[in-house]
Amino acid sequence: MSHGIPRYSSKERNKESHQQELRKIETYRELDQLVRGKIAEHEYTLETLQKISELLGRNPEYYTVWNYRRQVLRHEFSRALSNDSEESAADQITAWIKKDLQFLIPLLRSFPKCYWIWNYRLWLLDEARRLLPLPVVRRLWEEELALLHLTSKETGKASRTQEEFEYAKKMIGANLSNFSAWHYRTKLIQRLLNEQSATDDERRKMLDDELELIHRALCDPYDQSLWFYHQNLMCTFVPTLCEQTMAPNLSNPERLDYLRREIDKIQDMLDGAEDCKYIYQALIDCTLLAAKVEGSMSSGDQKKILGWLSELKQLDPLRRGRWLDFERSLCS
């Protein structure tokens, strides 16, 4: 004891800190269970909304809870539309949307790079456009533009695209099945390259890095989210789309070289994953694209595609008619 203040050893302090952390975790879990229970029972009340706000304040990355919040607000919107006059309903919905937009501001200041907050804010504005009179919608969007202008003054004019790009990479690292993060990445790449006035060599480097990234991720070839991103990368080699891609100035021989190497890599994935339909679909798509770049299809490639289609008919019986139609068109 010193000056009336008890002294604690570092070991005691660490133990107390650990206990505090455990209590926080337990409180968070209880709040999470409470919210889940209320949503499961369709208790779309002000109390539920408040508990959702508490949960999001602690963890804004919890995207499921943002969906819960949408459910509560949709319930309130529907109730306003069914119980009140058109004018009164519009007033109530406007009040709800404005209140929720305001709720997001402290979160955005604390977590400016959290994708889910921005996504939810855009959803609110889209709901306004869907449900409210045009003059009201215009005012809301004007206020939003004013807020964004203010934010740009606060943060400076330097682009934050690189930060957003790294954040999307972090989200993918945390969950490879995060389709939204993969999709967001496709948008950011083009913006980033354009802002940096990237050279053809730099663009090719970006393409190579993205192909390497998706190949590492596809150690789990059964994840459809990954194949969507792979498909997006393959659009780089479509001659008619070249101007919209990250590497617009590749020559056709270069595109063909990329595609042939890609087909080899995808074929290697079949070893141990012969029952994965996504692999066969990717092989077919890449082979057809290579034929399009080359100007013709060899009999060998056609035979391979027919073999992959045969596997797809077995693995994907719900789309058997589609594969049969495609098979007939290929043979004709």
C-alpha positions as CSV (number, residue, x, y, z in Angstrom):
1,M,0.0,0.0,0.0
2,S,1.4,3.4,-1.0
3,H,-0.4,6.7,-0.3
4,G,-3.6,4.7,0.3
5,I,-3.4,3.0,-3.2
6,P,-2.9,-0.8,-3.2
7,R,0.0,-2.1,-5.1
8,Y,-0.5,-5.0,-7.6
9,S,2.1,-7.3,-9.1
10,S,2.3,-7.5,-12.9
11,K,1.0,-11.1,-12.5
12,E,-2.1,-9.8,-10.6
13,R,-2.6,-7.1,-13.1
14,N,-2.5,-9.5,-16.0
15,K,-4.9,-11.8,-14.2
16,E,-7.4,-8.9,-13.6
17,S,-7.0,-7.8,-17.2
18,H,-7.7,-11.4,-18.4
19,Q,-10.8,-11.6,-16.2
20,Q,-12.1,-8.3,-17.6
21,E,-11.6,-9.6,-21.1
22,L,-13.5,-12.8,-20.3
23,R,-16.4,-10.7,-18.8
24,K,-16.5,-8.6,-22.0
25,I,-16.6,-11.7,-24.1
26,E,-19.4,-13.2,-22.0
27,T,-21.5,-10.0,-22.2
28,Y,-21.0,-9.9,-26.0
29,R,-22.1,-13.5,-26.3
30,E,-25.2,-12.9,-24.2
31,L,-26.1,-9.9,-26.3
32,D,-25.6,-11.9,-29.5
33,Q,-27.8,-14.7,-28.2
34,L,-30.5,-12.2,-27.1
35,V,-30.6,-10.5,-30.6
36,R,-30.7,-13.9,-32.4
37,G,-33.6,-15.0,-30.2
38,K,-35.6,-11.9,-30.8
39,I,-35.1,-12.1,-34.6
40,A,-36.0,-15.8,-34.5
41,E,-39.3,-15.0,-32.7
42,H,-39.9,-12.1,-35.2
43,E,-39.8,-9.5,-32.4
44,Y,-39.2,-6.5,-34.6
45,T,-39.5,-4.0,-31.8
46,L,-37.7,-0.8,-30.7
47,E,-36.0,-2.9,-28.0
48,T,-34.7,-5.3,-30.6
49,L,-33.4,-2.4,-32.7
50,Q,-31.6,-1.0,-29.6
51,K,-30.0,-4.3,-28.9
52,I,-28.9,-4.6,-32.5
53,S,-27.4,-1.1,-32.2
54,E,-25.4,-2.2,-29.1
55,L,-24.1,-5.3,-30.9
56,L,-23.0,-3.4,-34.0
57,G,-21.4,-0.8,-31.9
58,R,-19.2,-3.5,-30.5
59,N,-18.6,-5.4,-33.8
60,P,-19.6,-3.6,-37.0
61,E,-18.0,-6.4,-39.0
62,Y,-20.9,-8.7,-38.0
63,Y,-22.7,-8.6,-41.3
64,T,-25.5,-11.0,-40.2
65,V,-26.6,-8.4,-37.7
66,W,-26.8,-5.8,-40.4
67,N,-29.3,-8.1,-42.1
68,Y,-31.2,-8.3,-38.8
69,R,-31.4,-4.5,-38.8
70,R,-32.8,-4.5,-42.3
71,Q,-35.5,-7.0,-41.2
72,V,-36.6,-4.7,-38.4
73,L,-36.7,-1.6,-40.6
74,R,-38.5,-3.5,-43.4
75,H,-41.1,-4.4,-40.8
76,E,-41.5,-0.8,-39.8
77,F,-41.7,0.4,-43.4
78,S,-44.4,-2.2,-44.2
79,R,-46.4,-1.3,-41.1
80,A,-46.3,2.4,-42.0
81,L,-47.5,1.7,-45.6
82,S,-50.3,-0.6,-44.5
83,N,-51.7,1.4,-41.6
84,D,-51.4,5.1,-42.6
85,S,-52.2,7.4,-45.5
86,E,-49.6,7.8,-48.2
87,E,-48.4,11.1,-46.8
88,S,-48.2,9.9,-43.2
89,A,-46.4,6.7,-44.3
90,A,-43.8,8.8,-46.2
91,D,-43.2,10.9,-43.1
92,Q,-42.7,7.9,-40.9
93,I,-40.4,6.1,-43.3
94,T,-38.4,9.3,-43.8
95,A,-38.0,9.7,-40.1
96,W,-36.8,6.1,-39.7
97,I,-34.3,6.4,-42.6
98,K,-32.9,9.8,-41.3
99,K,-32.5,8.3,-37.8
100,D,-30.6,5.3,-39.1
101,L,-28.4,7.4,-41.3
102,Q,-27.5,9.4,-38.2
103,F,-26.9,6.2,-36.2
104,L,-24.2,5.3,-38.7
105,I,-22.1,8.5,-38.5
106,P,-20.3,7.6,-35.2
107,L,-19.6,4.1,-36.5
108,L,-18.2,5.5,-39.8
109,R,-15.9,7.8,-37.8
110,S,-14.6,4.9,-35.7
111,F,-14.5,2.3,-38.5
112,P,-14.2,4.3,-41.8
113,K,-13.0,1.2,-43.7
114,C,-15.8,-1.1,-42.6
115,Y,-17.5,-2.3,-45.8
116,W,-20.7,-3.4,-44.1
117,I,-21.4,0.1,-42.7
118,W,-21.2,1.7,-46.1
119,N,-23.1,-1.1,-47.7
120,Y,-25.9,-0.7,-45.2
121,R,-25.9,3.1,-45.7
122,L,-26.3,2.6,-49.4
123,W,-29.2,0.2,-48.7
124,L,-31.0,2.9,-46.7
125,L,-30.7,5.4,-49.5
126,D,-31.9,2.8,-52.0
127,E,-34.9,2.1,-49.8
128,A,-35.7,5.8,-49.8
129,R,-35.6,5.9,-53.5
130,R,-37.9,2.9,-53.7
131,L,-40.5,4.0,-51.1
132,L,-40.5,7.8,-50.9
133,P,-41.6,10.7,-53.2
134,L,-38.9,12.1,-55.4
135,P,-38.5,15.5,-53.7
136,V,-37.8,13.7,-50.4
137,V,-35.3,11.3,-52.0
138,R,-33.6,14.2,-53.6
139,R,-33.1,16.0,-50.3
140,L,-31.7,12.9,-48.7
141,W,-29.2,12.4,-51.4
142,E,-28.2,16.1,-51.4
143,E,-27.6,15.8,-47.6
144,E,-25.5,12.6,-48.3
145,L,-23.4,14.4,-50.9
146,A,-22.8,17.3,-48.5
147,L,-21.6,14.8,-45.9
148,L,-19.3,13.1,-48.3
149,H,-17.9,16.5,-49.4
150,L,-17.3,17.3,-45.8
151,T,-15.6,14.0,-45.2
152,S,-13.3,14.5,-48.2
153,K,-12.2,17.9,-46.8
154,E,-11.4,16.2,-43.4
155,T,-9.4,13.4,-44.9
156,G,-7.7,15.4,-47.7
157,K,-7.9,14.7,-51.5
158,A,-5.5,11.8,-51.5
159,S,-7.2,8.7,-52.8
160,R,-8.0,6.0,-50.2
161,T,-8.3,3.3,-52.9
162,Q,-5.1,1.6,-51.8
163,E,-6.3,1.5,-48.2
164,E,-9.7,0.0,-49.4
165,F,-7.8,-2.5,-51.6
166,E,-5.7,-3.7,-48.6
167,Y,-8.9,-3.8,-46.5
168,A,-10.6,-6.0,-49.0
169,K,-7.5,-8.2,-49.1
170,K,-7.7,-8.5,-45.3
171,M,-11.4,-9.5,-45.4
172,I,-10.6,-12.2,-48.0
173,G,-7.8,-13.5,-45.8
174,A,-10.2,-13.8,-42.9
175,N,-12.8,-15.6,-45.0
176,L,-12.1,-16.9,-48.4
177,S,-15.9,-17.3,-49.0
178,N,-16.5,-13.6,-48.6
179,F,-18.1,-13.0,-52.0
180,S,-18.7,-9.3,-51.3
181,A,-15.0,-8.8,-50.6
182,W,-14.0,-10.6,-53.8
183,H,-16.5,-8.5,-55.8
184,Y,-15.4,-5.3,-54.2
185,R,-11.8,-6.2,-55.1
186,T,-12.7,-6.3,-58.8
187,K,-14.0,-2.7,-58.6
188,L,-11.0,-1.4,-56.7
189,I,-8.4,-2.9,-59.0
190,Q,-9.5,-0.9,-62.0
191,R,-9.8,2.3,-59.9
192,L,-6.4,1.8,-58.4
193,L,-4.6,1.2,-61.7
194,N,-6.3,4.2,-63.3
195,E,-5.4,6.5,-60.4
196,Q,-1.8,5.4,-60.5
197,S,-1.6,5.8,-64.3
198,A,-0.2,2.3,-64.4
199,T,2.0,1.2,-67.3
200,D,1.3,-2.0,-69.3
201,D,4.0,-3.8,-67.3
202,E,2.5,-2.7,-64.0
203,R,-0.9,-3.9,-65.2
204,R,0.5,-7.2,-66.2
205,K,2.1,-7.5,-62.8
206,M,-1.3,-6.9,-61.1
207,L,-2.9,-9.5,-63.4
208,D,-0.1,-12.0,-62.5
209,D,-0.5,-11.3,-58.7
210,E,-4.3,-11.7,-58.9
211,L,-4.0,-15.1,-60.8
212,E,-1.5,-16.2,-58.1
213,L,-3.9,-15.2,-55.4
214,I,-6.9,-17.0,-56.8
215,H,-4.8,-20.1,-57.5
216,R,-3.7,-20.2,-53.8
217,A,-7.3,-19.7,-52.7
218,L,-8.6,-22.5,-55.0
219,C,-6.9,-25.1,-52.8
220,D,-10.6,-25.4,-51.9
221,P,-12.1,-25.8,-55.4
222,Y,-15.6,-26.4,-54.0
223,D,-16.1,-22.8,-53.0
224,Q,-18.2,-21.1,-55.7
225,S,-17.3,-17.6,-54.5
226,L,-13.7,-18.2,-55.7
227,W,-14.8,-19.4,-59.1
228,F,-16.8,-16.2,-59.6
229,Y,-13.6,-14.2,-59.1
230,H,-11.7,-16.5,-61.3
231,Q,-14.3,-16.0,-64.0
232,N,-14.0,-12.3,-63.6
233,L,-10.2,-12.5,-64.2
234,M,-10.7,-14.6,-67.3
235,C,-12.7,-11.7,-68.8
236,T,-9.2,-10.0,-69.1
237,F,-8.6,-12.4,-72.1
238,V,-11.8,-11.7,-74.0
239,P,-10.7,-9.5,-76.9
240,T,-14.1,-7.6,-77.1
241,L,-13.8,-6.7,-73.4
242,C,-10.1,-5.8,-73.4
243,E,-10.6,-2.1,-72.9
244,Q,-12.5,-2.6,-69.7
245,T,-9.9,-5.0,-68.1
246,M,-6.8,-4.5,-65.9
247,A,-4.5,-5.5,-68.9
248,P,-6.1,-4.0,-72.0
249,N,-3.1,-4.1,-74.3
250,L,-2.2,-7.8,-74.3
251,S,-1.7,-9.2,-77.7
252,N,-3.8,-12.2,-78.8
253,P,-0.7,-14.6,-78.6
254,E,-0.2,-13.3,-75.0
255,R,-3.9,-13.9,-74.1
256,L,-3.7,-17.4,-75.6
257,D,-0.5,-18.2,-73.6
258,Y,-2.2,-17.1,-70.4
259,L,-5.3,-19.2,-71.2
260,R,-3.3,-22.4,-72.0
261,R,-1.4,-22.1,-68.8
262,E,-4.6,-21.5,-66.9
263,I,-6.2,-24.7,-68.4
264,D,-3.2,-26.7,-67.3
265,K,-3.5,-25.4,-63.7
266,I,-7.2,-26.1,-63.6
267,Q,-6.7,-29.6,-64.9
268,D,-4.2,-30.2,-62.1
269,M,-7.0,-29.3,-59.6
270,L,-8.9,-32.4,-60.7
271,D,-6.5,-34.6,-58.9
272,G,-8.5,-35.5,-55.8
273,A,-11.4,-33.3,-56.7
274,E,-12.9,-35.3,-59.7
275,D,-16.4,-34.7,-58.3
276,C,-16.1,-30.9,-58.4
277,K,-18.4,-29.5,-61.1
278,Y,-16.9,-26.0,-60.9
279,I,-13.5,-27.3,-62.2
280,Y,-15.2,-28.8,-65.4
281,Q,-17.1,-25.6,-66.0
282,A,-14.0,-23.6,-65.7
283,L,-12.1,-25.9,-68.1
284,I,-14.9,-25.6,-70.7
285,D,-15.1,-21.8,-70.4
286,C,-11.3,-21.3,-70.7
287,T,-11.0,-23.7,-73.6
288,L,-13.9,-22.0,-75.5
289,L,-12.3,-18.6,-74.8
290,A,-8.9,-19.9,-76.1
291,A,-10.6,-21.1,-79.3
292,K,-12.2,-17.7,-79.6
293,V,-8.9,-15.9,-79.3
294,E,-7.2,-18.3,-81.7
295,G,-10.0,-18.1,-84.2
296,S,-10.9,-21.8,-84.3
297,M,-11.2,-24.9,-82.2
298,S,-9.1,-28.0,-82.7
299,S,-10.6,-31.4,-82.8
300,G,-8.6,-32.3,-79.7
301,D,-10.1,-29.4,-77.7
302,Q,-13.6,-30.3,-78.9
303,K,-13.1,-33.9,-77.7
304,K,-11.9,-32.6,-74.3
305,I,-14.9,-30.4,-73.9
306,L,-17.3,-33.3,-74.7
307,G,-15.5,-35.3,-72.0
308,W,-16.0,-32.6,-69.5
309,L,-19.6,-32.2,-70.4
310,S,-20.1,-35.9,-69.9
311,E,-18.8,-35.5,-66.3
312,L,-21.1,-32.4,-65.8
313,K,-24.2,-34.3,-66.8
314,Q,-23.4,-36.8,-64.0
315,L,-22.4,-34.3,-61.4
316,D,-25.0,-31.6,-62.1
317,P,-28.2,-33.5,-63.0
318,L,-30.5,-30.5,-62.3
319,R,-28.9,-28.8,-65.3
320,R,-28.6,-31.9,-67.4
321,G,-30.9,-30.3,-70.1
322,R,-28.6,-27.3,-70.3
323,W,-25.5,-29.5,-70.8
324,L,-27.2,-31.6,-73.4
325,D,-28.2,-28.5,-75.4
326,F,-24.7,-27.3,-75.2
327,E,-23.3,-30.7,-76.3
328,R,-25.6,-30.7,-79.3
329,S,-24.6,-27.1,-80.3
330,L,-21.0,-28.0,-80.0
331,C,-21.3,-31.1,-82.2
332,S,-23.3,-29.3,-84.8
